[in-house]
Each structure stands twice: as C-alpha cells, then as structure tokens.
Amino acid sequence: MATKEQQPADPFVTKESLKAALAEVGIVLPSLAVDDASPQLGLVELGRVRSDVAARLAEALRGGGSE
C-alpha cells in the first residue's frame, strides 16, 4: 500500500483545528495542549479524559457524532 509522505504541521495550528473539530461534535479535551518539552517533534498532547468523553470521541471518529 502506497503512503504519502507527511509534511510537518504547526502543532499550535493543529491543536486549535482539533479543538474546533471536537467542539463541533460536543467534545472537549480539557488537557489538549502543545507539548513544549519536545518542540522539535511538534507533539500535540491530548491529555486525560473521563471514560464517557473517550466513548463519545470513539463514536464521533466512527461517524456517529451528534449533529
């Protein structure tokens, strides 16, 4: 299977984009942040969430998020 080479994304822009997309389906990740400890890696820290939020996130990823 062929894969496209991924271009590095700005982690701050990516975090805000993810936050907005999650908000559209009623999900808030309270610990969502950019990992400042490893700036060269461009990591976005998703953090910890309650199990009901994780379940809603899984449902949204499967395409069953609230409209």
Secondary structure, DSSP 8 states (H G I E B T S, - for coil): ----------HHHHHHHHHHHHHHTT---TT-EE-TT-GGGT-EE-----HHHHHHHHHHHTT----
